[in-house]
Amino acid sequence: MCIRDSTLNIWRPSNDSAKLPVIVYIYGGSNISGYTADPGYDGAQLARRGNAVVVTINYRLGALGWFDLPQLKTGEAKNDSGNFALLDQMQALKFIQANIGAFGGDAGNVTVMGQSAGAVNTWGLVVSPASAGLLHKAVPLSGGIAFSPRATAQTYSKKLLNAIAIADGKAADPVAADAWIASQTNAQIATYLRGLPADKLLTIVLANPLLGNAPAPIEDGTVLPVNSAAEVAAGRFNKVPMLIGNTRDEGTLFANTFGTFTGQGLGFKPTDYERFGLQYNFNPDVPTTLTEADLINAPYLPVGKPLTGWKAASDFATNVVFLNALPPQIDAVAKYLPTRTWYYRFDWSQQVAPFNTVYGATHGLDTVFMFHNFGTNIFSFAYGEANRPGREALSDAMVGSLSALSLIHI
């Protein structure tokens, strides 16, 4: 059975069981994109195979989800944090506490699983005192404590306000925008911003790429501590069993950022539009003439070239972005939960050539296995008949591990 609406989706097994474990999923997307309607997040298989109630939640993204602007402060500490997206996730968990029993779920046994930015947010829920009692296990996939200082978030918000003033005709340039902002009271700025249509705000953000992404989550001192890693090291966090994971080749998905440290430009040859369309429609059971050179720009070939080849560049990205800061975070949790902390690495890379070397065990591929969703999606190239027995067995083992974790009572 599945219940869907615009904010969360609920699946449960087609049996009469009650007090089922609840698995809540938070999608990734750098906290600026994503939605639960992605076919990879369909919870039917996980609910059936894991004998659990599965919930996927939507939350506000980008500047709508993370916006720490002094002029918007109301005196209510949580709302003033700027962590609107994290508060959305907590609100979903509160809804689950109040209502999941109607779907056969156990409100006292909620496992939160998130991937990428969703994993970062899952760590946020583990760290935040505001989410105490709302989750009982945590499964962050490919993400750690990677939060933003409040000063960084406020600098971004002020720059975005400046850009909004220019785009909306309030000022002709940054100096004039500063003057216009200074001429308004906090209440006037707040009323003005709350009156902007969301699509107009998005258009302005997209037209100003130098702003970068909205910093998230924000260590505001209320929803999140000002030094979350130190709080975890000191034992001040929600002490729930944790299953933490990474993929071996996280960095291959982010090859268009390789040029920032290699000086060799974009990693992928096709545009994102071309590449994702190719992947979505690719049939791995039909012979292909596609080669590494069709997907990878020449400076990164051959893939095994030392220092600047594709493998070296992706390993560097994997370590810098995903791995280097994670061990002390895991160790800090394990110090207080020595028999309730686990780590895995996902190494599966049995795709047909050239995807086995171009992507390998890439970022996000483990999520497909956790959900047992091998239908048409951006990883369609990975689901061939030749690798079906092995990948389905691995998926069953991963779902089994997740299910076993969800059954732990503390």
N, C-alpha and C positions, 0 to 999 in steps of 0.2 A: 504494500500500500504506500502511496506517496501523496503528500499534501504540499502544494506549492503556493507561494504568494511572492510579492515583490521584495520581501525582506528576508525570508528564510524558507527553506524546503525541508520536509520531514519524510523519511522513509522508515518503514518497519517491516519485519518479516511477516509473511502471510500465515501466521499461526496464532494461537491464543495465549502465548506467553505474556506474562506481566513482569514488572520489575526488571526489565531488560537493561543492560548497560547502554549508555548513551555516548555516541561519538559525534563530536561537533567539529566541523571542518572550516578553517579560515583560509581562503585562497590567497595566493601571492600576486605579484604584479608591481613590485617596487613601491607599494602603497599609493600608486597613482593610476592603476588600471586593474581590471579583473571583474569577474561577476560569476555568480553561482550557476548561471545557465550554460557555462562551458560543458560540453559533453563529457569531458574527462572527470567532472565532479558529480556525475549522476551516482546517487547513493544506493541504487537498487541492489547491485551485486554485493556491495559491502554489507548492507543490512541483512541480506539473505545468508551470505557465507559466514559473516561474523556474528549472526544471531543478535543483532543490536539495533537500536533505534539510531538512525543516522540523520544529522541535521547539518545543512550547509547554510551559511549566513552571508548576507550582503552587509556592507558598511561603506560609509562615506570615504571618498578617495581624494588625493591631491589636496588642494587648498581648502576644499570643503570638509575634508577630514582632519586636517592638521593646519591650524591657523592661529598663531599665538600673537595677536595684535593688541597692544595696550588699550587702544580706543574701544575695543569690544568687551572689556572687562565689566562684569556686573556685580562683583563681590561674592559670587558663588564659586567656591574654590575649584570644584571639579570642572565646571564649564569654563572657568578662567584658565584652565590648564592648556587649552588649545588642542587637547587630545580627543577631539570629537569622535574619531574613528574607533579609538580604543574604548571610549564610552559606549559607542554603538554595540561593540562586541560584548561588553559587560551587560548592556540592556538585553541583548539576545540571550545571554546566559541567565539573566533574571527571568525572562519569559519562559525559558526551559524549566527553571526551578518551579515556577508556578503552574505550568501546563503540561509538561512532558508525560506526566502520569496518565493523561487521557489517551496517549498513544502507546501505552504499555511500557514507558521508560521509567527508569529509577532516577529521580532527581538527586539522590545521594551518591550517584555513581556516574559522573560526567567526565569523559576524556576529551580534552581539546587537542586537536591535531591541526597544525598549520604548516604551509610550505612556503619557503622563500620569505617574502615580506610577511606572509601569514605566520611563518615560524618566528620571525622577529616579534610579531605581535603576541604570539603564544608565550614567548619569554616575558613580554610585558605583562601579561596576565599572571604569570608565575611570580613576578617581582612586585606587582602592585598590591598595596594593602587594600585597595578598593575592590578587588576581586576575590577577597578571602571568602571561602565557602562556596564559590560559584563553579569551581573546577576541582577535580579530585585526582586526575592524571593529566600529563602533558606530553605531546609528541611533536616536537619541532623538527621539521624536515628542511635541511639546508638553510639554516638561519640561527643567529645567536643574539646576544645582547649587543645590538648595534644601534643605540639610541642617540638622539641629538641633544646637545646642551640647549637650555632655554635661550641663551644669548643668540645662538645660531638660528633658532626658529624665529625669534623676533626680528632679527636682521632680514631674514627672508620675507617675513610678513610686511615689514615696512617698505621693502623694495617692490613687492607686489602691489601694495597700495599706491605707491608712486606710479607704477605702470598703469594701473587702473585709471588713475586721475588723467593721465595723458591720453590713453585710449578713448576715454569717455568725453574728451574735449574740455576737461576742467583746466588743463594747462597744456602749453605747447612743448615744454621740455622739462627735464628733471628739476632744474632750479625753480621754475614756476610751479611745478607740482609740489615741491616742498613748501613753497609759500602758500599755496592754496590749502594744503593740509593743515598748516599752522594757523590758518585763519578760521578753521572750523573747530567747534567743540567736540569732545569725545562723543557726546550724544548725537551730534549731527553726522559725524563719520559713521557711527554705528548704524544709524537709520539709513544712510546712503548705501552702505554695503549690503545691508539686509534687504534692500529694495532691488538689488541687481539680480537679473535672471541668471540662473545657474549656467545656461548655455553661453551667455555673454562673458561670464567670468572665465569659463573654459576657453573661449576664443582668445581672450586676452593672455591667458597663461601660455597657450600654444604659440601665440605670436611673439612671445618673449622667451625663447629657449635659453637665453643666457641666465635667466633666473634659476634654472635647474629645477629639480624636484623639491616639493615641500619637505623640509626636514621632518622625519618621523621615525618612531614615536619621540615625544618631547619629555625630557627629564625636568619636569616643572616643579617638583618638590611636593606635590600633592598626589596626583594620580600615579606618577612615577618618582622615585627618589632622585635627588640631584646627581648621585653616583650609583647607578644600579648595580654595576659589577662589584663595587665595594660592599654594598648591602648584602648581596648574595654571599660574598666571601665571609661576611660577618654572621651569616645565618639568619638574616632578616629577609625572609621571602616565604611564599606559600609552599610549604614542604610537601610536595606531591610526587609520587613516582614519575620518572621521566624516561622516555625512550627517545634518544636524540640521534639524528642520522644525517648523512651526506651522501652524495653520489661521487664516484671516483673522478668523473670528468665534468664537474660543475661548470668550469670555465668555457667549454666549447659553445655553449648557448650564447655567450657574450662576446663572440669573436669580433664584433664590430667595435669593441672597445680596445682591442689589442694594440692599436696604433698609439694609444696614450703612453705605453711603456716600451714599445718596440720601434716606434717611429716609422713603421712600414705601412701605415694606413689601415683601412678596413680589412677584416679577416674574410668576410663572405663576399663572393663575387656577385650573386644576384641581390636585388633589393629585398628588403624584408617582405614586401608584398609578393614578389615572385617566389621567394624561398618558401614562405608559409603556404602559398597556394600549391606549390610543387609537393611539399611534404603532405599536405592534407589529402591530395588526390593520388598520391603515389601508391601503386599496387606492387607490393614486394614479391608477389608470386608470378609476375610477368618479367621476362628477361629485360634488362635495361643496358643502355650504352652509357649511362651517366658515369662520370669519373670524378675523382677528387678535384681535378682541375676545373671542372664545371661549377664547383661550389666554393672553392677556396682560391683567394687571390694569389698570384704567382709568388710574391715575396715570402709566403709561408710554406712553400713547397720546396722539397719533399716534406711530408708531414713530420718525419723523424729527424729533420735537420737540427743539430745542436743549437741551443741559445735562441734562435729566431724562427725555427720551424713551428708548424701548427701545434704539435704536441708540447713543445717547450713553452710556447706562448699561453696555451690553455692551462697547462699545469701551473704556470706563474699566476694566472688570474684565479685559478681555484684556490691556491694557497693564500694570496693576498686578500681576496674578498671573503672567502668562506672558512678557511681552516686556521689561519695563524692565531686568531684571537680566541678560538673556541676551546682548546684544551683547558685553560685555567677556569673557564666558566663551568665546564663539565666537572672538573675536579672540585670546584667549590660546592656544587650541588652534592656530589658523591661523598664529600666529607660529612654531610649531615644525613644523607640517605644512602649509606654504603651498599645496602642490598636492594635498593629500589631505583638505581640509576643504571641505564644501559645505553650503549652506543653501537650503531651499525654503519657500515659503508656499503653502498649499492654499487656493484661492479658489472652488472649485466650489460653486455654489448654484443649481442648476437644478431644484430641487424644485417641485412644484405649490404654488400659493398655498393657505393663508397660510404654509406652512412655509418658503418661500424667503426671507421677510422675518423670520419669527419665529426661525428657526434659522440660515439662511444656511450659510456654511462653518463649521459648529460644531465644537466640541471632540470628537474621536474619529471624525469622519466620514472623515478621511483613512485611518484604519486599515482601514475597509471596502474602500477602493480598493487599499490595499497587499496585502490578502489576496484581492482580487477575489471578495468574498462579498456577493452581492446577493440573498440569500434573505430569509426572514422574520426580522427582529430589531428592535431599538428604533428603527432608522432606516428601517423599511419604507416610510415616507411618501416616501422619496427615490428609489425605484427604479421609475419609470414607463416605459411603452413609449416615450413621446415623447422621453425623455432617454437611452434605452438606447445609441444609437450613440456619443454623446459621452462618456458616463460610462465605457463599456467601453473606448473608445479611451484615455481618460485613465488608467484603471486599468492597461491594458497598458503605457502609458508609464511609470507609477510602478513597476510590477513590473519592467519592463526596467531602470530606473535602479537599483533594489535589486539586481537580478541582476548588473548591471555592477559595482556596488560589491563584491559578494561574490566576484567573480572577480579583484579586485586582489590581487596578492601583494606583500608587503613583506619 
